Amino acid sequence: MAEAANQTAHSKAEHHDHGTKRYFIVWAILLACTGLTVWTGYTDLGSINLPLALTIATIKATLVILFFMHMTEAAGTNRIVFVTSFVFLLVMIFGVFGDLWTRHEMSLPTAAPSTLGPEIQVPGEAPAHHE
């Protein structure tokens, strides 16, 4: 019984041995995704540009987190902290976009300014005439 407990404690404390092959594979995938990002940056794909760029960035971030930050072997507490921070990130993002989606068009930063306002009169010049 004590031998089984000692073997379990030893296996938990054992360091995971990672070969370089998996890191080179992930590195090659990251380089390919970076090349794809550069190529799509110079190509006009219309409305698909932003979703494609976000998808590529998400894939790259996921690979870095899983393999280079060793989240696949992380303890339960580390996973809980990561997932919780990711949930708060999503709440903040959807909070901002939710605010922008519910605003009137003229209050958005991309709306064109009104041309119906008063003009500035420069001293010494005749006032502008409107037709």
N, C-alpha and C positions, 0 to 999 in steps of 0.2 A: 504494500500500500504506500509506504513512504517512498519506495523506489519510483512508483508511477507519478507521485506528486513532484519528486525531484526532476524526473524526466520532462514533465510538463513545464516546470519553471525554467528548465534549461532551454527548451524549445522556444519559449516566449522571449527569452533574453538573447537568443541567437540572432546575430546580425544577418540581414538578407544580403546575399552575394549577388550583385548584378553584373552581368557581363557587359562588355562594351558594345556588343552587337545590337542590343535593343536601343541603346542611346544613339548609335549611328543611324538606325532605321528611323527613329523619331526625328532626329536632326534632318535627315533627308526629306521627310514628309514636311517638316517646318520650312525648309528651303523651297520645296515645290509650292507650298501654300503662299510663301512670300513672293515667288515669281508670278503666281497666279494673281495675287493682289496687285502687283505692279502692272501686269498685262491688262487687267480689268480697269485699272486706273486710267490707262491711256485709251481704252475702248469705250465708246458711248453705247451702252446697252439700254438706255432709256430708264424706265422706272425700276428696272431690276438691279441697277448699280448699288444702291444702298443696302437692300436685303442681301445681295451676294457678298458685299464687303463685310457686313456684320456676321454672316455665316462663316466666312473664311476666318475672321478674327476669333469667333467663338471656338472653332475647331482648333486653332493654334493655341488659344488659352487653355482649352481642355487638355491638350497633349502636354503642355508645360506643367499644368497642375498635377496631372495623373502620374507622369513619369519623372520629371525633373524635381518636383516638390514631394515625390513619393507618397502621394495621397492614396495610392492603391494599397499601401501597407500601413497607413496611418492608424493610430488607435482611435477608438470610438469618440473620445472627447475632441480630438482634432477634426474629425469629420463633422461633428455637431457644430463646432465653431465655424468651420468653413461654410456649411450649408446655411447656418443662421445669418452670416454676413452676406451671403448671396441673396437670401430672401429679403434682407433689408435693402440691398442694392436694387432689387426688382421693385420693391415698394416705392423707393425714391424715384426711380425712372418712371414708373407708371403714374406716380403722383404729379410729376412735372408735365408729362404728356397729357394726363387727364385734365390738368388745368388749361393747357393750350388748346385741347380739343373742345372745351366748353366755352371758350371766349368768343365774343363777337368778332367779325372779320376785321373791323377797323382798329381794334385794340391789339392785333397781332403785329409783331415787328416787321413782317413782310408786306403789310398793307401799304399801298401807295399813299403819300400824304395828300391832303386836300389842297386843291388850288383855288378854293373859294374864299380864303382868308384875306385879310387886308394886306396890301403891299407895303413895303417899306419905302418911304419917300426920302430920297437923298437931298440934303439941303442944297439949294442953288439950282435944282433941276425942276422942270415943269412936271406937274403931276401926270401920271399915266392915265390915258383915256381908255375906257372899256367899251367894247362894241356890243 
